[in-house]
Amino acid sequence: MSGPEPAIKPLNLTDVRERLGPVFSEAVQHHRPIPIIRGNRDLGMLLGLEEIGRLVEAVSFQPEVFKEDRAVTIWLPEFQIFGRGSDLSAAREDLLEEVREYVATYLGEIDSYRSAPNRRAHFAHVIKALVADLSDRLEPVIFDNRARAGTKEVIAATNVR
């Protein structure tokens, strides 16, 4: 790092390793972002899930429900995936599993996904879904808190075709 001193001086990675417990507590329990540097060029930040959740608060999902004769399909355009089931509940559960699989695949192959023109814009949604899943809130985040309502309310509140 060169230039003027930053407002918060990053901690050296070696120091973080020696004091991992207190540093982690500062980030998670005291809600303080912890900048960390390795050498003179690798700079990162330790944040708690709550803070990361706030950063992606404006990111939303817009599932679309398609009713068929004997099935329901839910399309999630943000990830270009769908869930399918015999009814809305089954389709919703299938979509949630597809979201988990997509997040794992995206993060497992992040170098190629971040550089792919049709996938790089998914990153904020991937982070939102990951934080929601780790917080046991994936369903209400994907379905915008409508998922726990009755089927008619969910269908009425979701884009249905």
C-alpha positions as CSV (number, residue, x, y, z in Angstrom):
1,M,0.0,0.0,0.0
2,S,1.3,3.4,-0.9
3,G,-0.2,6.9,-0.6
4,P,-1.9,8.4,2.4
5,E,-2.7,6.3,5.5
6,P,-6.1,4.7,5.4
7,A,-8.7,5.6,8.0
8,I,-8.3,2.2,9.5
9,K,-4.9,0.6,9.3
10,P,-5.1,-3.1,8.1
11,L,-3.9,-5.8,10.4
12,N,-1.1,-7.9,9.2
13,L,-2.2,-11.5,8.5
14,T,0.5,-12.9,10.8
15,D,-0.9,-10.8,13.7
16,V,-4.5,-11.9,12.8
17,R,-3.3,-15.6,13.0
18,E,-1.9,-15.0,16.5
19,R,-5.0,-13.2,17.8
20,L,-7.7,-14.9,15.7
21,G,-10.3,-15.3,18.5
22,P,-10.3,-11.6,19.5
23,V,-10.1,-10.4,15.9
24,F,-13.0,-12.6,14.9
25,S,-15.0,-11.3,17.9
26,E,-14.4,-7.7,16.9
27,A,-15.8,-8.5,13.4
28,V,-18.7,-10.7,14.4
29,Q,-19.8,-9.6,17.9
30,H,-18.8,-6.0,17.8
31,H,-19.8,-5.5,14.1
32,R,-16.4,-3.9,13.1
33,P,-15.0,-4.5,9.7
34,I,-11.4,-5.7,10.0
35,P,-9.1,-4.9,7.1
36,I,-6.3,-7.5,6.7
37,I,-3.2,-7.3,4.6
38,R,-0.7,-10.0,3.6
39,G,2.6,-8.6,2.4
40,N,2.2,-5.3,0.7
41,R,-0.5,-6.1,-1.8
42,D,-3.1,-8.7,-0.8
43,L,-5.8,-6.8,1.0
44,G,-9.0,-8.4,2.4
45,M,-11.7,-7.7,4.9
46,L,-13.2,-9.8,7.7
47,L,-16.9,-9.1,8.1
48,G,-19.7,-10.7,10.1
49,L,-22.7,-12.3,8.4
50,E,-24.9,-9.5,9.7
51,E,-22.8,-6.8,8.0
52,I,-22.5,-8.8,4.8
53,G,-26.3,-9.2,4.9
54,R,-26.6,-5.4,5.1
55,L,-24.4,-4.9,2.1
56,V,-26.6,-7.1,0.0
57,E,-29.9,-5.9,1.5
58,A,-31.1,-4.3,-1.7
59,V,-30.4,-7.4,-3.7
60,S,-33.7,-9.3,-4.3
61,F,-35.0,-12.4,-6.1
62,Q,-38.0,-12.4,-8.4
63,P,-39.3,-16.0,-8.7
64,E,-41.9,-16.6,-11.4
65,V,-44.4,-19.4,-10.9
66,F,-45.8,-21.3,-13.9
67,K,-48.8,-23.5,-13.3
68,E,-49.3,-26.5,-15.6
69,D,-51.9,-29.2,-15.6
70,R,-50.1,-31.6,-13.2
71,A,-47.0,-29.6,-12.1
72,V,-45.7,-26.2,-11.0
73,T,-42.5,-24.7,-12.2
74,I,-40.7,-21.8,-10.5
75,W,-38.2,-19.9,-12.6
76,L,-35.5,-17.9,-10.8
77,P,-34.2,-15.5,-13.4
78,E,-31.3,-14.2,-11.2
79,F,-29.6,-17.6,-11.5
80,Q,-31.3,-18.8,-14.6
81,I,-32.5,-22.0,-12.8
82,F,-35.9,-23.5,-12.0
83,G,-37.6,-25.8,-9.5
84,R,-40.4,-28.1,-10.4
85,G,-42.9,-30.2,-8.4
86,S,-46.3,-31.6,-8.4
87,D,-47.5,-28.6,-6.4
88,L,-46.2,-25.2,-5.3
89,S,-44.7,-26.6,-2.1
90,A,-42.7,-29.3,-3.9
91,A,-41.6,-26.8,-6.6
92,R,-40.5,-24.4,-3.9
93,E,-38.4,-27.1,-2.2
94,D,-36.9,-28.2,-5.5
95,L,-36.0,-24.6,-6.3
96,L,-34.3,-24.1,-2.9
97,E,-32.2,-27.2,-3.5
98,E,-31.3,-25.9,-6.9
99,V,-30.3,-22.5,-5.4
100,R,-28.0,-24.3,-2.9
101,E,-26.4,-26.3,-5.7
102,Y,-25.9,-23.2,-7.8
103,V,-24.3,-21.3,-5.0
104,A,-21.9,-24.2,-4.2
105,T,-21.0,-24.6,-7.9
106,Y,-20.5,-20.8,-8.4
107,L,-18.2,-20.5,-5.4
108,G,-16.4,-23.8,-6.3
109,E,-15.7,-22.5,-9.8
110,I,-15.5,-18.8,-8.9
111,D,-12.7,-17.9,-11.3
112,S,-14.6,-19.0,-14.4
113,Y,-18.0,-17.8,-13.1
114,R,-16.6,-14.3,-12.3
115,S,-15.2,-14.0,-15.8
116,A,-18.2,-15.4,-17.6
117,P,-20.3,-12.6,-19.1
118,N,-23.6,-14.4,-18.3
119,R,-22.6,-15.3,-14.8
120,R,-20.4,-12.5,-13.3
121,A,-23.5,-10.4,-12.4
122,H,-24.8,-13.2,-10.2
123,F,-22.1,-12.6,-7.5
124,A,-24.2,-10.3,-5.3
125,H,-27.2,-12.7,-5.5
126,V,-24.9,-15.7,-4.7
127,I,-23.6,-13.8,-1.6
128,K,-27.2,-13.0,-0.6
129,A,-28.3,-16.6,-1.0
130,L,-25.2,-17.9,0.9
131,V,-25.7,-15.5,3.9
132,A,-29.4,-16.4,3.9
133,D,-28.7,-20.1,3.8
134,L,-26.1,-19.9,6.6
135,S,-28.7,-17.9,8.6
136,D,-31.4,-20.5,7.9
137,R,-33.4,-17.8,6.0
138,L,-33.0,-19.0,2.4
139,E,-36.7,-19.6,1.9
140,P,-38.0,-16.2,2.9
141,V,-35.2,-14.5,1.1
142,I,-35.8,-16.3,-2.2
143,F,-39.6,-15.9,-1.9
144,D,-39.5,-12.4,-0.3
145,N,-41.1,-13.6,3.0
146,R,-44.2,-14.9,1.0
147,A,-43.1,-18.5,1.2
148,R,-44.6,-19.1,4.6
149,A,-48.0,-17.8,3.6
150,G,-50.7,-20.2,2.3
151,T,-50.5,-21.4,-1.3
152,K,-53.1,-19.0,-2.7
153,E,-51.3,-16.0,-1.1
154,V,-47.9,-17.1,-2.4
155,I,-49.3,-17.6,-5.9
156,A,-51.1,-14.2,-5.7
157,A,-47.9,-12.5,-4.5
158,T,-45.5,-14.1,-6.9
159,N,-45.3,-13.6,-10.7
160,V,-47.6,-16.4,-12.0
161,R,-48.0,-17.4,-15.6
